[in-house]
Amino acid sequence: ETVLTQSPATLSMSPGERATLSCRASQSVRNYLGWYQQKPGQAPRLLIYETSNRATGIPARFSGSASGTDFTLTISGLEPEDFAVYYCQQRYILPLTFGQGTKVEI
Amino acid sequence: EVQLLESGGDLVQSGGSLRLSCAASGFTFSNYAMTWVRQPPGKGLEWVSSIVGSGGTTYYADSVKGRFTISRDNSRNTLFLQMNSLGVEDTATYYCAKHLTTVTTWGGDYDYWGQGTLVTVSS
């Protein structure tokens, strides 16, 4: 199973700051990595697919990148609505796996 | 507008069965693979099962293989998850999710999710 390790577990930030979330894969997943945002009581929302493609309606302040098996989600200029839990997910190797999540808190 | 509406979650005793449904609208259902993802209370996301658009091929996580069966009725735009031999470890909110593109099978990016249905298994 491909393990996705997200860091940090919690990120304490202030509105307007730049947040950098990491996701490390235990083996190559090529570019088949996505990012989801989840707020309390809500379903996850797709932010980024295939490493760096923003999903429909996602603001430009969200961006994704990668270096080998290290993936990064960057939120440039946190808005109040961005405080949530973020999950990475790989869809290259069965079973599909998610990271354990990073909570971005105020 | 794409909508996914799950139902069927309930409190059930260990060893029991449940059937979840996900009613889809707003897109050509048969063109897209669909997936179930679950989330135990206070924990992270876990992929459960996926099914291709025709319903002809299915995929399962090892944790549910042999106990859960995914299926779909394209004439009714509905996705199902039959869950047997339930254990306390199956307690979770179950989400159905639509794949982003028509070309993926098990490995999708999920652009639309239902609101989730809660399955609670008691010992």
Chai-1 contact restraints between the chains, C-beta under 6 A:
chainA,res_idxA,chainB,res_idxB,connection_type,confidence,min_distance_angstrom,max_distance_angstrom,comment,restraint_id
A,G34,B,D109,contact,1.0,0.0,6.0,A-B,restraint_1
A,A43,B,Y95,contact,1.0,0.0,6.0,A-B,restraint_2
A,A43,B,W113,contact,1.0,0.0,6.0,A-B,restraint_3
A,A43,B,G116,contact,1.0,0.0,6.0,A-B,restraint_4
A,P44,B,W113,contact,1.0,0.0,6.0,A-B,restraint_5
A,L46,B,D109,contact,1.0,0.0,6.0,A-B,restraint_6
A,L46,B,Y110,contact,1.0,0.0,6.0,A-B,restraint_7
A,L46,B,D111,contact,1.0,0.0,6.0,A-B,restraint_8
A,Y49,B,D109,contact,1.0,0.0,6.0,A-B,restraint_9
A,Y87,B,L45,contact,1.0,0.0,6.0,A-B,restraint_10
A,R91,B,G107,contact,1.0,0.0,6.0,A-B,restraint_11
A,P95,B,A61,contact,1.0,0.0,6.0,A-B,restraint_12
A,L96,B,W47,contact,1.0,0.0,6.0,A-B,restraint_13
A,L96,B,G107,contact,1.0,0.0,6.0,A-B,restraint_14
A,F98,B,G44,contact,1.0,0.0,6.0,A-B,restraint_15
A,F98,B,L45,contact,1.0,0.0,6.0,A-B,restraint_16
A,Q100,B,G44,contact,1.0,0.0,6.0,A-B,restraint_17
A,G101,B,G44,contact,1.0,0.0,6.0,A-B,restraint_18
